[in-house]
Each structure stands twice: as structure tokens, then as C-alpha cells.
Amino acid sequence: METEKLYYADAFMTDFSARVLSCEPDKGKYLVTLDRTAFYPEGGGQPADSGTLGGASVVDVHERGGVIVHTCDAPLEVGATVSGQIDWPRRFDHMQQHSGEHIISGILCEMFDCDNVGFHLGADAVTIDYNAVIPWEGLLEAEARANAVIWADKEAEITFPAPDELEQMTYRSKKALTGAVRIVTFPEADRCACCGTHVRRAGQVGLVKVISCQKFREGVRIEILCGKRAVDYLSAVFEQGRAVGQRLSVKPTETLPAVERLEAELAAVKEELAAREQEAYDALARERAGAGNVVLFRAPTRPDSARRLADTVAKQCGGLAAVFAGQDGAGYVYALVRADGAAFSVKDMNTALHGRGGGRGGFAQGSVQAARADIETFFREHPGLA
């Protein structure tokens, strides 16, 4: 016997009573079926409800051939009448996310003549896949239209059209459908075949916010937040913007120009530092002109700085310039350059000095975990890595 699905009749139902039809142990939990239930089972990209049932916690819900199976953390007496309570904040959050997805998907599919080919209502965000490339500007336009629909607050319509009526109806669906088809309509936005739980009026979604978009297969995958999730996200972003603005002595809405000024100042400082660094490298190189193979040790620095020093010294020494930047106990990054550009191998060096890295065409870079004395000993025994 199929379970009577109370969540279809009233998605706002939070308390109900039902008779226990079966209770079977399963991997430390209990699989319970009822004659009727308000617990929504996982399906269609929407997670299952949670809550309590006769004093037991409901930790998962699935549908099997029209029968709703509740996974509980305690057994229930078969034949007993039990009370069920839905975790309402979780249910309403799912209703906001799912309804908001309908609204923006309907708008995007109409705008870009595409299909929603994937939907997942996650714990942090809703992800939606579309089989068309949608530019960020298009998403923002769809977001604005979706929020206009939400704020117009028209009533959502849920119907089970007769077969002949359904044939004449235009609606979104990921696959061909037979039997009783549940159609969910948000006026001026979307009409879709769907078995999920939804709000009664568009205004109960509150807000839709697109937070990301990336290429996915032949189209895009976007992330959205609706309702309280969107408000919480925007509040967190504002608080961060406010804190950044305080550090920069600007308003939260003026942080970008301030950051751009800082970036320009930092770029100028880096350019000046690079010029002075190069002057120091040139001086070191001149001191080793014609010296042949050279091993230099420097304080910890960036790998690209070690490379530039090795390259500068190699041009003057005429042999192999080996630069090791770091300190004993913390390891060294290295850059090796041969003046003549001849290829060489650092395999033996990496083995002896517990290193990793490589290169080609007279250049190699990487890191070693060895003491300075061990590095010096290796190069005395392998001058020029010969």
C-alpha cells in the first residue's frame, strides 16, 4: 500500500499523526513505514526532511515504489499511532531554495533557450546546471527579474492536469512523464513538473542571489542562495566589506577603488625592490667574474628571486651558478644555471640532499631538505654537477 503523502496536500504541515505499518532494524537504525506522512523523502535534488516520530529522531527519508521509508534512531511499535514533527526551519529553508530555483530557472531557460539539466539543493548553496553558455550579465538580469517576481508575491499554483490538458501545456521537465503529473507554476516565471515542496506565494522566497558561475560541460553551473541563506550571506559580505572599509578608511561601497590604489602602490614598491635587488645581484656577480662553478647561500627568498640571482651570476662566472635560499632546519629552495646552457641532471643531488625538482636547457629549480654543510660537501664532490 502506497503511503499517503501529506506534504503534497500541505507543505506547511509540521505536525501529524500516523499508524506504524512496519519497523525493521537496519545497520543500527530502524526503517519505519507509516500509513501517511508529512516527511518529504530525498528526491529530485532536494534533501529529505528530518524531525521526530513517536519520540525517535528521523535521520533520513526515502521513497521506494510509492512507499515512504523513514530511517529512525529508535524502534517504533508496529500498529501504534505515533505523532510526527517536522523540523520546520529545515523544511522551510528547502522550500525557499527549491521555489527560488524554479523562478530563476524558468526565467533563464526562457532568456537563453536552454534547459535546466541538473539541480542539487546542498547544505551551503543550490547548484544548477544549464546546457547553454550564460554570461554573468545575463545571470544578473535574470536575478533582477526573479526578485521582481518574488516581490510581486503572486500565489504559486500546484495542479495535476488531465492527460489531454497536459498535452497542450508548455512546461519544463527533464524527462518524458506518464501518469499523474504534478505541475508547479510561479506566474510570470516558470511552469515545471516537480515533486518537491514549495512556498505558497512567491514572496515567501524572500530573495534570490546568484553567487557564482563556472563553465560546466557544454554550458554553465551556477550557485544561488534564496531566502534566509541569501540574507545571511549578504550580511556576512557586508560585515566583511565594512571591516575592510574601516581598515582602508573608506565606506564599504568604496573599497574597490581603495584596493586598486593599494595595488598600484604595491606594484610600484615591488618594481623598486626588484630594481634594487637586481643591482645587488649584479654586484655579487661581478665579484665572481670568471670564477667558474659557484655555490651561493642566501636568506629565505622567493624561488623567482633565486632564479634571477643564479642567472645573473652564471653570466659572469662562466660555469655553473648554484643558489640555495633558506636555512638549516627549514630547508632550501634552489636554482641552478649553467652559463653555456648545456643540459645537466639534478637527480643525484636530489637523492643525496632529500630534494625534489628538475629542469632543462641549462636550468633547474626545486628544493632540498639538507644542511648547508651537506650541500657544500656535495658540490665539492660534484663540481658543476659533473
N, C-alpha and C positions, 0 to 999 in steps of 0.2 A: 504494500500500500504506500502510495506516494505521500510525502509529508505536506501538510497544508502550510503554505509559505505566507506567514503573516506579514513579513516585511514588504511583500508586493502590495498588500492592501493598505498598509500604513507604515511608511518608512520612519515615521516619528514615534512609533510604538517602542517603549522602553521596558515595559513590564507585561508579563503574560503568564498564563498557567497552561500546563500541558500534561498529558499522560505518558509515562515512560513505557515504550514498547519493547526495548531491548537494552541490555548493558553487557558488553563483552570486554574482558581485560585485553590490553594490547600494549606491550612494551612499557610496562609500568604505569600506563594510563588506562582510561576506560572509554570505549566507543559507545555512545548513547544515541538511540533514536527515539523520537517523540511522535505523537500523532499530529502535532503542529508546532511551529517555532517562529520566533521573530529574529533568530540569529541568521545573519546573512553568511552564506558559505563562500569560501575563496573561489574566484572565477572571473573571467573577463578582464583580468588585470587588476581587479580590486581585491584587497586582502579580506580575510574573514573577520567577522565581529568577535569580540571577546566579552566576558561578563561572568555571571554566576548562574547556576542551575541547581536548584534544590540544595544549596549550601556548597556545592562543588564549583570550582573555577573552570570555566570553559576556555581552553587554551588554543583551540583550533576548530574549524568547521569546514566540512566538505560535503559536496553533493554526489551521490552515487545512484544513477538511474532514477532520479526523481526523489530519492530518499536523502534527507539531510542527516549527516552523521556528526555528532558533537564529540570532540575529544575533551574529556574531563579528567581532573586530577584526583577524583574520588568516585566510588561506585554509587549508583542510584538504584533504588528498588524498582524492579520491573512491575508494572501495574499501578504504581503510585502516581498521584498527581503532584507535580512539583511546580514551583514558581521560578520564572526566569527573569533575570535583569540584564539588560544590555548595557555595556559600557558606553554611555551616551556621548561623552566627549570624543571618543574614538569614532563612533558611528557618524556623528555629525561632521567631523573632520573629513571622513571618507566621502560623505555626501557632497560637501563643498568642493573637494578636489575633483570628484567624478563629474559633477554638474558643470564646473568651470571648464573641464576638459571638453565636454560636449560643446559648450558655447564657442570656445576659441577654435576647436577643430572644425565645426561647421562653417565658421567664417573663413578659416584658412583654406579649406577644401573648395569653397566657392571662389575665393580670390585667385587661387593658383591652379584650379582644375586638377586637384590631386586627391590622394586617398590617405586616410589615417591607417597605417599598416602595422602599428604597434603601440601598445599602451601599457604602462606599468605605474601603479599607484604605490610608490615607495614610502618608507618611513620618513624620508627627508624631503623628497620632491616627487613630482609627477613627470615621467618621461613619455614623450610621444614621438613616434616615427612617421615621417611623411615621404612619399615616393616622388618628391619634386624638390628642386633646389629653391629655398625660400630665403631671400635676403633679410638681413637684420631689420632694415627699414620696413619691409613688409610685415615682419612679426610685430613691430611696434604699432603699425597701423591696425593690424588685426587685434592687438591687445586693447587699443583705444576703442575699437568698435565693440569688442566683447564687454568692456566695462560699461559702455553706453547701454548695452542690452541688460546688463545686471542692474544698473541703476534705474532703468525703466520699470523694473520689478514686475514683469508680467508673469502670470501663472504658468507653470510647467504643465504640459499635457501628457498623460500616460494612457495609451489605448491599446486594445487588442483588435485591430481591424479584421473584418471578414476577408476571406481569401480573394474575392473579386475586387474588394476595395483596396486591398494591399497591392494587387497587380497594377492598379492605376496610380499608386502612390510613389513619389520620389523620396527615397530615404537612404541614409548611409548604412552600409553593412559590409563586414569583412568577408562574408561568405553567403552563398545561397541558403535561404531559410525555408523550412516547411513547418506545417502545423501552426499552432498558435504563436504569433509573433508579437512581442511587446515593443511598441513604438513609443519612444520618449521624444517629445518636441519642446524646444525652447523657442518661442515665437521670435521671428526676425533673426534667428541664428542657426538653428540646427534641428533636423529630424533624423533620428537614428534608432536602429534596432538595438536594444540593450536590456540586459537583465539585472543591472546594478541598482543601487539605492540612490535616490536623488532628492534634492530640495523641492519644496512645494512651489516656491516662487523664485525667479531668477535673482532677486535682491538678496536672498539668503546666502548666495555665494559670497557676497561682500565685495570681493576684489579678485582680479586675475593679474598676475605679474609674470612675464617671461623673464627668466634669469639666465638662460644660456641657449646657445645654438651651435651645433657642430655637424660637419659633413658625416653622413652615415649611409653606407651603400650607395644607392643611386639618388638619395635625397638628403634629408637632414633629420637629426634628432634634437628635439628641444626639451627644455625643462621649464616647468611652470610651477607656481605656488598660488594657492587660492585661499580666500578667507583668512582665518587666524594665522595660518602659516605665512601668508603674504605680509600681513601686518607685522608679525614678529620679525620676519626677515628685513623688511624696510626699516623697522625700528632699530634693529641691530646695525644696519648700514648707516643710518642717521647718526647713531651714537658714535660709531667709529669715525664718520666724517666730522662730527662735532669735535671729537678729541684731536683729530689731525688738524682741524682748523685752529684749535687753541694753540697747538704747537707751532703753527705757521702764522699765528696772529691774523687770521682771516676768517670770514664766515664759512660755514660748512658748504655753501654753494659756490665758494670761490677757491676751493682747494686746488683744482686742476691748474689754473694759471700760476698759483704759488709753487706747485710742484714743478711745473715747466721752468720757472725761474731757477729753482734749486738745481734742476738737471743741467741747465745751461752753465750755472756757476760750477757745478761739479765737473762738467766736461772741460771747462777752462782750466780748473785745477789739475785734472788728470793730464791734460796736454802739457802744462808747465812741468808737472812732475816727470812725465815721460822724457821731456827735453833735458831736464837736469840729470835724470837717470842715465840717459844716453851719453851725456858729457862725462859722467863718472865712468861709464863703460869704456868710452874712448880712451880715457886716461889709463885705465887698467890695461887695456890692450896695447897701448904704446909702450908700457913698461915691460911687456913680454914679447916685443917685436923680435922675430927670428928665434924665439926660444924653443921651437919645435912643439913637442907634446906638453900640454899644460893642464893641470888639475887645480880648480879653484873652489873654495868653500865660501858660501855666503850665508847670511842670516835668512830665516824663512822668508820666501817671497813667492810671487805668482809664477806658475810654470812658464808663461809667456815672457816674463822678465828674465828668467834663467835662460830661455832660448835666445833672446836677443843678446845677452851677455856672451853666451857661447859663440854665437855667430860673429859678434864684433871681435872677440879675442882670436878666433880661428883665422880671420883675415890678416892678423898681424903676426901670430906665432908661426904660421906656416905648417902646423901639424894638426894634431887632434886637440881640441879645446873641450874639456870636460868640466861642467859646472854642477856643483851639488849645493842646493839651498835647503837649509833645515838645521837640525841639531840632534845630537846624540839622545837616544831615548824616544824621540818623536819621529825619527826618520827623515829622509831627504828626498826632494824631487830632483831629478837630474835632466840635463840637456847636453848632448854630445854632438859636436860638429867637426867634420874634417875639412881642412882648408881646400884640399884638392877635389872634394865632392865624391871621393871613392866610397863605395859601399862597405859597410862593416857590420858585424853582428854583436849584439849585446847579450846574447843568450847565456854565455859563460858568466858574464858579470851578474846578470840577474840571478843565476843559480847560486853563485858564491856569496852574493850580498842580499839574498832574500828579496829580490826586486821583481818588478813587472814593468813591461813597456816594450817599445821597439821603434822601428822607423825604417827609412830607406833613403837612398840617394845621398849618403854622407851625413845624415842627420838621424838622431834617435832621442826619445824622451821617455820619461817614466818616473818611477820612484823606487827607493830601496829602504829596507829596514836593517841598517847596519851602522856601526860606529865609524867615526871619521878615521880612526886608526886602521880599521879593516879596509876602508875604501882606499886609503893611501897605500896600504900593503898590496892590494890587488893591482893597482896601476903601476907600482914598481915592478911587479912580476909580469904585467901585461902592458908595456908601454905602447901607446897607440892602439891598444886592444889587439896587438899582434899575437 
